[in-house]
Amino acid sequence: MARIYTRTGDEGETGLADGSRVPKDHVLVRVCGDLDETCAAVGAALSTPPADMSAGLLRAVQRDLLAIGAMLAVRGSPGGGPAPDPRHDLPQERVGALERALDECDRELPPLAAFLVPGGAPKAAALHLARTVCRRAERSAVRLSRAEPVPAVALAYLNRLSDLLFSLARLANLRAGVRDETW
């Protein structure tokens, strides 16, 4: 693409990866936007010191979020649309990877006894923000699933991811020596 602007969305529609066009306020576009925001929020958390904390995991999460968006944006009408791209696949194993990361966090974290007020160390605050954006993406994906098929792995992944981001936020506070504020 030679330039970033195309002028094709000036009338309130946007193109999907399969070539179809939908209104910019379509629920599918909302989900893709929420996934994009989640990916950006994870990127902000990743770049917040200490940048090496869970860096590989968070980079993989960003790629997984892009895969989910691609899975949804490529509606794949038979015989039409682009050729399948392996980056658009999200194997169930990725949900398992999040569960294993959650289990690792749990081994280090004290039991949770109360609701937490999001915040604390900068890394924790960034992870809490990413968690809330992820929850919005999950809600949007659930809404979309009532209107059209959404891969079950995508819904499970977003649910696990928000849990992981919460646990990573707690871990960031613990490692920074900052006590979680309870409500």
Secondary structure by P-SEA (a helix, b strand, c coil): ccccccccccccccccccccccccccaaaaaaaaaaaaaaaaaaaaaccccccaaaaaaaaaaaaaaaaaaaaacccccccccccccccccaaaaaaaaaaaaaaaaacccccccccccccaaaaaaaaaaaaaaaaaaaaaaaaacccccaaaaaaaaaaaaaaaaaaaaaaaaaccccccc
